[in-house]
Amino acid sequence: MASSIGGLKGTSGGVGTDTDQSLDEEEGGTESPLSRDDTFDILSNHRRRFALHHLQQNGDRADLGDLSEHVAAWENDIGVAEVSSSERKRVYTSLQQFHLPKMDEKGVVEFDDRDGVVELTSVAGDVDIYLEVVDGGDVPWSQYYLGLAVANLGILAGALAGIAPLTLVPSAGLALFVVTTFFVSALVHIYFNRTEMRLGDSDTPPEVEG
């Protein structure tokens, strides 16, 4: 995903700009992927994340009113039917006046303020967005892999130092154990990525408790 439309410089004769613009129109306009900074900027706000999730869940297109109700429900941890008019209006106003114009400017969505319609662009569709949501008692995957590496290193070091009962296990068995722990961990990580950490793949955003 990324800022999409850059200026085209013409030649000194002033012809290049018109030519480049006409070529761009003929090609239908090429959208550039978002930069890393723009991606993090878009995802830094929970209402923008919730909006992206809802759009990906509902055919890439939504009415602003319906979008506002779902975002309000998720941020208040209630059902859509329970959203009050003030909660809906607060979200509606912020989406209309700030968040959706910002996402439109970055090329992530197309926002028609007059008709109140929002639609994801191909730029957003080309990016898989994963969120690692860590509760107070949980450990981030990065720390888990670091801990696993330290534990495995300790086991190998113990075997090399001749500490029983590690000396009873052949070197091939220790190597297989290390590889297996990382392989199984990677499979579990992939499973969580696909089922619980990816925007648009579940009924509620990853950071909202089901």
SULGI-V772319 format. One record per residue. N is the residue number from 1. RES is the residue in three letters. SS is DSSP state (A for helix, B for strand, O for the rest). PSI is psi in whole degrees, 0 to 359 (* if undefined). BURIAL is I if it has 24 or more other C-alpha atoms within 12 Angstrom, else O. Layout:
((N:RES:SS:PSI:BURIAL) (N:RES:SS:PSI:BURIAL))
This chain:
((1:MET:O:145:I) (2:ALA:O:171:I) (3:SER:O:134:I) (4:SER:O:317:I) (5:ILE:O:111:O) (6:GLY:O:156:O) (7:GLY:O:149:O) (8:LEU:O:129:O) (9:LYS:O:135:O) (10:GLY:O:177:O) (11:THR:O:173:O) (12:SER:O:338:O) (13:GLY:O:352:O) (14:GLY:O:6:O) (15:VAL:O:331:O) (16:GLY:A:321:O) (17:THR:A:312:O) (18:ASP:A:318:O) (19:THR:A:314:O) (20:ASP:A:320:O) (21:GLN:A:319:O) (22:SER:A:322:O) (23:LEU:A:320:O) (24:ASP:A:321:O) (25:GLU:A:321:O) (26:GLU:A:325:O) (27:GLU:O:355:O) (28:GLY:O:7:O) (29:GLY:O:117:O) (30:THR:O:123:O) (31:GLU:O:129:I) (32:SER:O:151:O) (33:PRO:O:154:I) (34:LEU:O:147:I) (35:SER:O:164:O) (36:ARG:A:317:O) (37:ASP:A:317:O) (38:ASP:A:323:O) (39:THR:A:311:I) (40:PHE:A:325:O) (41:ASP:A:315:O) (42:ILE:A:319:I) (43:LEU:A:358:I) (44:SER:O:345:O) (45:ASN:O:133:O) (46:HIS:A:329:I) (47:ARG:A:325:I) (48:ARG:A:321:I) (49:ARG:A:316:I) (50:PHE:A:321:I) (51:ALA:A:315:I) (52:LEU:A:317:I) (53:HIS:A:313:I) (54:HIS:A:318:I) (55:LEU:A:318:I) (56:GLN:A:334:I) (57:GLN:A:343:I) (58:ASN:O:48:O) (59:GLY:O:25:O) (60:ASP:O:6:I) (61:ARG:B:141:I) (62:ALA:B:153:I) (63:ASP:B:141:I) (64:LEU:A:321:I) (65:GLY:A:314:I) (66:ASP:A:319:I) (67:LEU:A:317:I) (68:SER:A:320:I) (69:GLU:A:317:I) (70:HIS:A:318:I) (71:VAL:A:317:I) (72:ALA:A:321:I) (73:ALA:A:316:I) (74:TRP:A:319:I) (75:GLU:A:342:I) (76:ASN:O:1:O) (77:ASP:O:49:O) (78:ILE:O:173:O) (79:GLY:O:159:O) (80:VAL:A:321:O) (81:ALA:A:341:O) (82:GLU:A:355:O) (83:VAL:O:128:I) (84:SER:O:164:O) (85:SER:A:325:O) (86:SER:A:321:O) (87:GLU:A:317:I) (88:ARG:A:317:I) (89:LYS:A:320:O) (90:ARG:A:315:O) (91:VAL:A:317:I) (92:TYR:A:312:I) (93:THR:A:316:I) (94:SER:A:322:I) (95:LEU:A:314:I) (96:GLN:A:318:I) (97:GLN:A:337:O) (98:PHE:A:300:O) (99:HIS:A:311:I) (100:LEU:A:319:I) (101:PRO:A:323:I) (102:LYS:A:316:I) (103:MET:A:326:I) (104:ASP:A:318:I) (105:GLU:A:324:O) (106:LYS:O:353:I) (107:GLY:O:11:I) (108:VAL:O:322:I) (109:VAL:B:165:I) (110:GLU:B:119:I) (111:PHE:B:117:I) (112:ASP:B:97:O) (113:ASP:O:323:O) (114:ARG:O:316:O) (115:ASP:O:350:O) (116:GLY:O:41:I) (117:VAL:B:137:I) (118:VAL:B:138:I) (119:GLU:B:136:I) (120:LEU:B:146:I) (121:THR:O:173:I) (122:SER:A:336:I) (123:VAL:A:313:I) (124:ALA:A:324:I) (125:GLY:A:340:I) (126:ASP:O:358:O) (127:VAL:O:127:I) (128:ASP:O:122:O) (129:ILE:O:120:I) (130:TYR:B:138:I) (131:LEU:O:125:I) (132:GLU:O:107:I) (133:VAL:O:119:O) (134:VAL:O:115:O) (135:ASP:O:170:O) (136:GLY:O:319:O) (137:GLY:O:359:O) (138:ASP:O:166:O) (139:VAL:O:131:O) (140:PRO:O:152:O) (141:TRP:A:324:O) (142:SER:A:317:O) (143:GLN:A:326:O) (144:TYR:A:313:O) (145:TYR:A:323:O) (146:LEU:A:316:O) (147:GLY:A:321:O) (148:LEU:A:319:I) (149:ALA:A:318:O) (150:VAL:A:317:O) (151:ALA:A:315:O) (152:ASN:A:321:I) (153:LEU:A:322:O) (154:GLY:A:320:O) (155:ILE:A:314:I) (156:LEU:A:320:I) (157:ALA:A:320:O) (158:GLY:A:320:O) (159:ALA:A:318:O) (160:LEU:A:329:O) (161:ALA:O:356:O) (162:GLY:O:27:O) (163:ILE:O:126:O) (164:ALA:O:149:O) (165:PRO:O:13:O) (166:LEU:A:334:O) (167:THR:A:344:O) (168:LEU:A:344:O) (169:VAL:O:127:O) (170:PRO:O:156:O) (171:SER:A:322:O) (172:ALA:A:324:O) (173:GLY:A:320:O) (174:LEU:A:317:I) (175:ALA:A:319:O) (176:LEU:A:321:O) (177:PHE:A:313:O) (178:VAL:A:312:O) (179:VAL:A:319:O) (180:THR:A:318:O) (181:THR:A:319:O) (182:PHE:A:323:O) (183:PHE:A:313:O) (184:VAL:A:319:O) (185:SER:A:318:O) (186:ALA:A:321:O) (187:LEU:A:316:O) (188:VAL:A:319:O) (189:HIS:A:315:O) (190:ILE:A:319:O) (191:TYR:A:313:O) (192:PHE:A:323:O) (193:ASN:A:314:I) (194:ARG:A:334:O) (195:THR:A:333:O) (196:GLU:O:348:I) (197:MET:O:0:I) (198:ARG:B:130:I) (199:LEU:O:133:I) (200:GLY:O:355:I) (201:ASP:O:358:I) (202:SER:O:171:I) (203:ASP:O:323:I) (204:THR:O:157:I) (205:PRO:O:153:I) (206:PRO:O:327:I) (207:GLU:O:356:I) (208:VAL:O:126:I) (209:GLU:O:134:O) (210:GLY:O:*:O))
